[in-house]
């Protein structure tokens, strides 16, 4: 195992000629895909890994400057693909990892047969003629709450993000992975994500994109999926799923897994 693989806890599972890379979002780790992986390993080679800063990674490796922008994560992704000698993959990115995949695909479009974006947003802040779902004051309150009492913030944020109560197994699972993050790292990562604006790079994404969006998501309004569809540079399609919450692969796997499998096997439609 190489240095990059070890740092990111990279695992290669399954068999087949095609590679599928599964990348998790903020507050989770590769375990967020646990319901999905068993459906892939008979037909595909599946790559799962942890983004730097996840509670499963060594916090000593976390570079606060590098990860103050999504480019740092995109370079990590490309390094993983290079170390594994993967020359083409289907990339499934949840939340911020969808945008990380988009950035990486601009640098190396040859490495990505398609991007499947789950609960993705290029910008969370509202702007003129753009609805991202948050005002700056909302984000300031979020950051202040994280800084004041991270554990208490986790307990409040997890049910909102997942779309359930603390009795929900999915909420408990998300709470666990949130708790595992070091608070100062979690705060920096959340700032990097929520203050990001990736709208200007969307036209540079030329690989086919499949956009999957929950019907009700506290972090990403449905209109954002249509914005992505209209502004991505390559062909794209949108699929709005009848689920609640920002982590549908964890909270509604029975609904989401068939949709993900369909999009993995689907040739991009000849329309934008």
PLY file of the C-alpha trace (Angstrom):
ply
format ascii 1.0
element vertex 272
property float x
property float y
property float z
element edge 271
property int vertex1
property int vertex2
end_header
0.00 0.00 0.00
1.28 3.44 -0.94
1.50 6.50 1.28
-1.62 8.11 -0.21
-3.64 4.90 0.10
-2.64 4.48 3.72
-3.38 8.10 4.65
-6.87 7.91 3.16
-7.67 4.35 4.32
-8.21 3.33 0.70
-9.91 -0.01 0.10
-10.36 -1.78 -3.23
-13.22 -4.24 -3.23
-14.98 -6.49 -5.73
-14.09 -7.58 -9.23
-14.74 -6.46 -12.76
-13.26 -4.37 -15.54
-14.80 -1.03 -14.54
-13.87 1.02 -11.50
-16.37 2.86 -9.34
-15.05 5.43 -6.86
-17.32 6.31 -3.92
-16.51 9.59 -2.14
-18.25 10.74 1.05
-19.38 14.18 2.22
-18.78 16.31 5.30
-19.10 14.67 8.70
-19.02 11.12 7.37
-16.42 8.62 6.23
-16.40 5.69 3.80
-18.85 3.79 6.03
-21.65 6.00 4.68
-21.62 3.69 1.62
-22.04 0.47 3.61
-25.52 -0.25 2.24
-24.44 0.38 -1.35
-21.12 -1.44 -1.67
-22.57 -4.99 -1.50
-24.65 -4.23 -4.60
-21.54 -3.34 -6.62
-18.79 -5.78 -5.78
-19.97 -8.63 -8.02
-19.73 -6.50 -11.15
-17.30 -3.68 -10.42
-14.03 -2.84 -8.74
-15.07 -0.46 -5.98
-12.75 2.16 -4.47
-13.72 3.66 -1.12
-11.62 6.05 0.92
-11.77 8.72 3.62
-11.34 12.41 2.88
-8.60 13.97 4.96
-10.12 15.33 8.16
-12.63 12.52 8.59
-12.50 11.02 12.07
-10.94 7.86 10.66
-7.89 9.71 9.29
-4.81 10.81 11.20
-5.38 14.46 12.24
-1.63 15.05 12.09
-1.91 14.77 8.29
-4.53 17.52 8.09
-3.07 20.64 6.49
-5.28 23.61 7.42
-4.02 25.68 4.49
-4.35 22.91 1.90
-7.92 22.10 2.91
-9.10 25.69 3.05
-10.24 25.14 -0.54
-11.76 22.21 -2.41
-8.72 22.04 -4.70
-6.74 20.37 -1.90
-9.25 17.53 -1.80
-9.32 17.30 -5.60
-5.54 16.83 -5.66
-5.93 14.06 -3.07
-8.47 12.31 -5.27
-6.21 12.50 -8.31
-3.30 11.20 -6.22
-5.37 8.20 -5.14
-6.32 7.39 -8.75
-2.70 7.77 -9.82
-1.37 5.57 -7.04
-3.92 2.87 -7.90
-3.11 3.28 -11.62
-6.76 3.79 -12.53
-7.15 5.28 -16.00
-10.95 5.62 -15.99
-13.69 5.44 -13.39
-17.30 6.23 -12.63
-17.14 8.68 -9.75
-19.97 8.88 -7.23
-19.55 11.94 -5.03
-21.82 12.79 -2.13
-22.34 16.42 -1.13
-19.02 18.30 -1.17
-17.31 15.35 -2.86
-19.47 15.92 -5.92
-17.81 19.31 -6.33
-14.41 17.81 -5.49
-14.95 15.33 -8.32
-15.96 18.17 -10.62
-12.74 20.07 -9.88
-10.64 16.93 -10.39
-12.40 16.19 -13.69
-11.45 19.60 -15.07
-7.78 18.81 -14.51
-8.00 15.19 -15.74
-11.22 14.60 -17.71
-9.74 11.41 -19.12
-9.93 9.75 -15.70
-13.70 10.14 -15.33
-16.21 8.30 -17.51
-19.01 10.09 -15.66
-19.70 11.94 -12.43
-22.71 10.97 -10.33
-23.46 13.87 -8.01
-25.54 13.07 -4.93
-26.90 16.02 -2.89
-24.50 18.42 -4.60
-24.31 22.20 -4.41
-21.91 24.65 -6.08
-22.80 27.36 -3.54
-24.74 27.24 -0.27
-25.13 31.00 0.18
-27.95 32.85 -1.50
-26.91 35.40 -4.09
-28.48 37.66 -6.70
-30.56 35.39 -8.96
-29.34 32.34 -7.06
-30.96 30.43 -4.21
-28.50 28.27 -2.29
-30.60 27.96 0.86
-28.53 29.94 3.38
-27.91 33.54 4.36
-24.53 34.52 5.80
-26.12 35.00 9.23
-27.32 31.38 9.13
-23.78 30.19 8.51
-22.30 32.47 11.16
-24.68 30.96 13.71
-23.70 27.47 12.58
-19.97 28.19 12.88
-20.41 29.87 16.28
-22.39 26.91 17.60
-19.71 24.49 16.40
-16.98 26.52 18.07
-18.89 26.95 21.34
-19.85 23.31 21.95
-19.07 20.89 19.16
-20.74 17.83 20.73
-23.96 19.71 21.40
-23.91 21.07 17.85
-23.53 17.54 16.45
-26.58 16.36 18.39
-28.63 19.16 16.91
-27.26 19.08 13.38
-27.42 15.33 12.71
-31.24 15.00 12.87
-31.69 18.10 10.71
-29.25 16.86 8.06
-30.52 13.29 7.94
-34.18 14.18 8.28
-35.14 12.12 11.33
-34.92 12.01 15.12
-32.24 10.61 17.42
-34.03 7.25 17.47
-33.23 6.84 13.78
-30.36 4.47 13.03
-29.21 6.78 10.22
-29.14 9.79 12.57
-27.19 7.80 15.14
-24.72 6.71 12.48
-24.20 10.26 11.20
-23.84 11.51 14.77
-21.13 8.91 15.35
-19.03 9.98 12.38
-19.56 13.66 13.17
-18.41 13.08 16.77
-15.30 11.33 15.45
-14.02 14.48 13.75
-11.67 16.69 15.71
-13.67 19.87 16.45
-11.14 22.36 15.06
-10.84 20.33 11.86
-14.62 20.01 11.56
-14.97 23.79 11.87
-12.38 24.49 9.18
-13.91 21.92 6.82
-17.41 23.27 7.34
-16.19 26.80 6.59
-14.42 25.58 3.45
-17.59 23.90 2.22
-20.30 26.36 3.21
-18.36 29.45 2.10
-17.30 27.92 -1.22
-18.58 29.18 -4.57
-17.91 26.75 -7.40
-20.39 28.23 -9.88
-17.63 29.69 -12.04
-16.06 26.29 -12.73
-19.21 24.42 -13.75
-18.89 25.30 -17.44
-15.41 23.75 -17.44
-16.78 20.33 -16.42
-17.02 18.45 -19.72
-17.55 14.86 -18.56
-21.15 13.53 -18.41
-22.87 14.27 -15.08
-25.82 12.55 -13.42
-27.36 14.71 -10.68
-29.30 12.94 -7.93
-31.20 15.15 -5.51
-33.52 14.35 -2.59
-36.93 15.99 -2.82
-36.44 17.47 0.65
-32.92 18.37 1.77
-32.19 20.97 4.45
-28.74 21.66 2.98
-29.50 21.70 -0.75
-32.79 23.01 -2.22
-34.13 21.13 -5.24
-33.64 24.22 -7.45
-29.89 23.81 -7.03
-29.96 20.53 -8.97
-31.59 22.35 -11.88
-28.96 25.09 -11.65
-26.22 22.46 -11.93
-27.99 20.89 -14.90
-28.19 24.22 -16.72
-24.62 25.33 -16.05
-22.44 22.22 -16.30
-20.32 22.25 -19.44
-21.02 18.67 -20.53
-24.17 16.62 -20.90
-26.15 16.16 -17.72
-29.39 14.69 -16.41
-31.27 15.28 -13.17
-33.12 12.73 -11.05
-35.09 14.07 -8.08
-35.60 11.23 -5.59
-38.66 10.95 -3.36
-36.62 10.96 -0.14
-35.96 13.32 2.76
-32.56 14.37 4.04
-29.06 15.18 2.89
-27.72 11.63 3.28
-30.23 9.50 1.36
-27.77 6.64 0.86
-27.77 6.25 4.65
-31.37 7.13 5.54
-33.25 5.68 2.53
-31.02 3.01 1.00
-33.93 0.94 -0.35
-35.02 3.91 -2.45
-31.64 5.34 -3.39
-29.64 2.22 -4.23
-31.77 1.22 -7.27
-31.50 4.81 -8.54
-27.72 4.83 -8.10
-27.40 1.47 -9.86
-29.53 2.75 -12.73
-27.31 5.77 -13.18
-24.11 3.74 -12.96
-25.34 1.59 -15.85
-27.11 4.34 -17.78
-25.56 5.83 -20.86
-25.88 9.58 -20.69
-28.94 10.79 -22.57
-28.26 12.80 -25.68
-29.64 15.98 -24.16
-28.56 18.71 -21.78
0 1
1 2
2 3
3 4
4 5
5 6
6 7
7 8
8 9
9 10
10 11
11 12
12 13
13 14
14 15
15 16
16 17
17 18
18 19
19 20
20 21
21 22
22 23
23 24
24 25
25 26
26 27
27 28
28 29
29 30
30 31
31 32
32 33
33 34
34 35
35 36
36 37
37 38
38 39
39 40
40 41
41 42
42 43
43 44
44 45
45 46
46 47
47 48
48 49
49 50
50 51
51 52
52 53
53 54
54 55
55 56
56 57
57 58
58 59
59 60
60 61
61 62
62 63
63 64
64 65
65 66
66 67
67 68
68 69
69 70
70 71
71 72
72 73
73 74
74 75
75 76
76 77
77 78
78 79
79 80
80 81
81 82
82 83
83 84
84 85
85 86
86 87
87 88
88 89
89 90
90 91
91 92
92 93
93 94
94 95
95 96
96 97
97 98
98 99
99 100
100 101
101 102
102 103
103 104
104 105
105 106
106 107
107 108
108 109
109 110
110 111
111 112
112 113
113 114
114 115
115 116
116 117
117 118
118 119
119 120
120 121
121 122
122 123
123 124
124 125
125 126
126 127
127 128
128 129
129 130
130 131
131 132
132 133
133 134
134 135
135 136
136 137
137 138
138 139
139 140
140 141
141 142
142 143
143 144
144 145
145 146
146 147
147 148
148 149
149 150
150 151
151 152
152 153
153 154
154 155
155 156
156 157
157 158
158 159
159 160
160 161
161 162
162 163
163 164
164 165
165 166
166 167
167 168
168 169
169 170
170 171
171 172
172 173
173 174
174 175
175 176
176 177
177 178
178 179
179 180
180 181
181 182
182 183
183 184
184 185
185 186
186 187
187 188
188 189
189 190
190 191
191 192
192 193
193 194
194 195
195 196
196 197
197 198
198 199
199 200
200 201
201 202
202 203
203 204
204 205
205 206
206 207
207 208
208 209
209 210
210 211
211 212
212 213
213 214
214 215
215 216
216 217
217 218
218 219
219 220
220 221
221 222
222 223
223 224
224 225
225 226
226 227
227 228
228 229
229 230
230 231
231 232
232 233
233 234
234 235
235 236
236 237
237 238
238 239
239 240
240 241
241 242
242 243
243 244
244 245
245 246
246 247
247 248
248 249
249 250
250 251
251 252
252 253
253 254
254 255
255 256
256 257
257 258
258 259
259 260
260 261
261 262
262 263
263 264
264 265
265 266
266 267
267 268
268 269
269 270
270 271
